[in-house]
Amino acid sequence: MTYDVIVIGSGPGGYSAAVRAGQYGLKTAIVEKDNKLGGTCLHVGCIPTKALLHTADVWEYFTHSAEQGIHCDNPKLDWPLVSDRKNKIVSKHAKGVEFLMKKNKVDVIKGYGKLAGPGKVQVHSERGVETLETKNVILATGSEARMLPGIKPDAKRILTNVEILSIDHVPASMLIIGAGAVGVEFASIFKRFGSNVTVLEMLPRLVPVEDEEVSKELERYFKKHGIRCETGAKAENVRYSDKGVALTATLANGKVEEMEAECLLVAVGRKPNTENIGLEGTAVQTDRGFIKVDSHQRTGQPGVYAIGDIVAGTPQLAHVATAEGMVACADIAGKPVTPINKLRIPGATYTEPGIGSVGLTEAQAKAQGYDVKVGKFPFGANSKASILGMHDGFVKIVSDGKFGEILGVHIIGPQAFELVGEAVTAMEAEATVDTMIHAIHAHPTIYEAMGEAFNNVYGQAINI
Ligand SMILES: Cc1cc2nc3c(=O)[nH]c(=O)nc-3n(C[C@H](O)[C@H](O)[C@H](O)COP(=O)(O)OP(=O)(O)OC[C@H]3O[C@@H](n4cnc5c(N)ncnc54)[C@H](O)[C@@H]3O)c2cc1C
C-alpha cells in the first residue's frame, strides 16, 4: 500500500495536517516517537503552562480578594492538586487528538520516523524497522529546548520547560535565563506562587521580539511586583551549590555578581529537531538546522514538505505550525493555496499583564520608510480594566499616515492575547484605521481600548 501523505510528528503542526489530509480524502498516516500524540505544545508547552498561568490568576484573586471586600482567611496552595489539574487537562486533550485521528481515518504509527529515499519513510520502533511507501511526506518534528554549553537538565535543579512542569513543590527561589515568551511566562507563574524570581536576559530588553514600549511596560510591571529583571546580562559558570544552583552574571553595568537559587530554568530558545531524520543525501536545504521552504511549504526535495518549529523564517508558535500544515495539505491535494503572511501572525504571551501583537513594531515600520502614525490608549483609562482591577498596559496602533493602513497592533494588559484577535481580523480584512474607528465597541469592555487607540491615531480618543 502507498500512502498519499505520511506526517512525521504529531504536534499542533503534524496532527492538524493529518486531520486536514484526512478531510481531503487522502490516505494518511502519522508517525510519532512519543507514547502520546500532541507534541511539545500539548504536553510540555502551550497547554500545561497556560493551565498553570490560569491557576496563578485564580490564586492572585484569592490573595488579593480583600481589595474587593471579600476576606479569604489564609488561602492555601495545594501544589500536587494544581499539578494534577494541569495533567488532567493535558490528558483530556491527548485523548482528543487520538480521537481526531480515528475520526479522520488517519493511521497512527508509533515509532521514530525518518526519510529513507524518495517516497519512503522508515519507522524505527520496538517492533523493529518498517519501511512505508508514500507519495508525500510532511516533516513536523518540532523542537526542543536549547541548553547552555556544559550543562544538562536534571529533574530538580537545572530545568527546561520539560522538567519544570514536573517539580513537586513551588521552589523558594528561581533563576531564569532567557526572557522570551517561555522565560517570562514561567517568571509570571512562579513569582505569583511565591518564588523569589530573577530573570537574566542577554539582549537589552525583556520579550525582545515585541515592540520596545511593550518590553518596557512588562519590565516596569515585573519589577513593581518583585521580579528581578537583569537585561543586557550574561550568565556563565552555572554550577551546583549548597542552596541548589549558582551562576556568575555579568550585569549591564559591568558589575559581576554571583547568584544562587534553588533552581535554574534555562529558556534560551528552541532547537529544531532536524538531525537524524534522513535529510542527508536529499535536496532539502537547511539554515542553521531550520528547513528552508517555499510559500507552499515545499522543501527542495519533491514530495517533502516541512511545517512548524523546524521551518526557517517563521516564528515557533503552535498556530503557525497548524497554519503551515493547512498550506502543505492544500498543495498536496491540489487545492488553492493561501501562503502564510508573516505580517498577520499573532504573537501571544500569557504573562500578567498579557501581551498580544501582530504586524510591524513602530521601529520596524519606521525602518521600512512608512509615514508612521501611532495611536495609543492606556488601560488605566478603560472602565472595564478598573472593574477588573487591571490598570497596567496599553493598546498601541502602528499605522501608515498615507492611507490609514494598519501596520501593527501591540497590546499589553488584561486579556491582550484575546484582544489581538480583533487586530488580526482587521488586518486580514484589510480594514483601515478609519474602518476600525467606525466599528462600534461595546461598553464597558476591555476591547473598547482598541477603539480608543484607533481613534487616537488622529488624537481623538474620548477618555484621555
Ligand atoms: C513552555 C512552552 C510554552 C509554549 N507556549 C505556547 C503558546 O502558548 N502558544 C503557542 O502558539 N506556542 C507556544 N509554544 C510553542 C509551541 O509549543 C510550538 O511552536 C509548537 O509545539 C510547534 O509545533 P510542531 O508541530 O512544529 O512541533 P512539536 O509540538 O514540537 O511536535 C513535534 C512532534 O514530533 C515528534 N517527533 C520528533 N521527531 C520525530 C521523529 N523522527 N519521528 C517521530 N516523531 C517525531 C515529537 O515527539 C513531537 O511529538 C510554547 C513552547 C514552550 C516550550
The ligand as an ORCA input file, in Angstrom:
! r2SCAN-3c Opt
* xyz 0 1
  C       6.942     26.220     27.539
  C       6.387     26.498     26.163
  C       5.205     27.201     26.054
  C       4.679     27.459     24.803
  N       3.508     28.158     24.728
  C       2.999     28.436     23.512
  C       1.760     29.144     23.399
  O       1.135     29.495     24.406
  N       1.283     29.394     22.159
  C       1.959     28.998     21.035
  O       1.481     29.261     19.936
  N       3.111     28.324     21.115
  C       3.647     28.040     22.323
  N       4.809     27.333     22.405
  C       5.445     26.888     21.151
  C       4.747     25.638     20.631
  O       4.763     24.639     21.621
  C       5.425     25.149     19.372
  O       5.521     26.205     18.451
  C       4.639     24.028     18.738
  O       4.520     22.936     19.631
  C       5.304     23.569     17.449
  O       4.552     22.561     16.887
  P       5.184     21.468     15.918
  O       4.032     20.667     15.421
  O       6.087     22.099     14.959
  O       6.135     20.563     16.840
  P       6.038     19.913     18.274
  O       4.859     20.368     19.028
  O       7.370     20.085     18.876
  O       5.797     18.390     17.959
  C       6.731     17.605     17.287
  C       6.384     16.156     17.497
  O       7.204     15.386     16.636
  C       7.670     14.239     17.338
  N       8.886     13.803     16.667
  C      10.066     14.459     16.562
  N      10.927     13.772     15.793
  C      10.279     12.651     15.407
  C      10.622     11.555     14.596
  N      11.802     11.492     13.981
  N       9.723     10.576     14.418
  C       8.504     10.637     15.010
  N       8.117     11.654     15.787
  C       8.984     12.656     15.966
  C       7.879     14.751     18.748
  O       7.893     13.678     19.669
  C       6.662     15.669     18.916
  O       5.543     14.942     19.382
  C       5.348     27.021     23.638
  C       6.526     26.301     23.757
  C       7.048     26.029     25.001
  C       8.309     25.238     25.111
*
